[in-house]
Amino acid sequence: MQTSSTTHRTWIAIAGGGLAIGTLDLAFATLYWMRHDIAPVRILQSIATGWLGDAAYAGGSASAWLGAVSHYLIATTFVAAYHAAARHLPRLLDHPLRYGIAYGAWLYIAMNFIVLPLSAAGSPGFGNRAWVASSILAHLVFGVMSALSARLAAGRGISGRRRAPSAR
C-alpha cells in the first residue's frame, strides 16, 4: 500500500523525469535545427502539427505553447508508462541500461510509425539521415532516463538500492 508521501515521491520522480527528457529533447532539437536556420518557435509549432496539421505554423505563439505543453506531456508519459510496466515487471528496474535502451528503441518506433502517422502531422520523412540517426540515439537516451526516473519513483534511487521509508 502506498502512503501519501510515497505517492508524492512517485509523481515527483515521474514529473521530474518528464521535465528532464522534454528539456533535453528540446535542447537537442533546437541545437540541431538552428544549424539549418530553424527557430525554436518553429520546432514547438512542428510539435503542435500533431493536433493542428500545417495550420500550426500560422498559429504564432499559441500553437508554440500547444506544442510545448504537448511535448512535456508526452515526455512525462514516457516515464509514467515505464513506471507502470515496472510495477508488473520489477526486473525493468534492476537493469535500467539494458531495458531502458530497448524501451528507447520502442519509443522511437512507436512515435514515428504509430503516433505521428495517426496524428494530423502525418508520417515523418526519413530522408535526413543525420537527423534520423541522432533521433534514434536521443530516444535510446530517453529510454534510459525513463528507466532511471521509474527507479526513483519506485523508491530505489539511481543505484537501485531500496530507500528506507521516511520517519514521518
Secondary structure, DSSP 8 states (H G I E B T S, - for coil): ---HHHHHHHHHHHHHHHHHHHHHHHHHHHHHHHTTT--HHHHHHHHHHHHHGGGGGGSHHHHHHHHHHHHHHHHHHHHHHHHHHHHH-THHHH-HHHHHHHHHHHHHHHIIIIIHHHSTT-S-----HHHHHHHHHHHHHHHHHHHHHHHHHTT-TTT---------
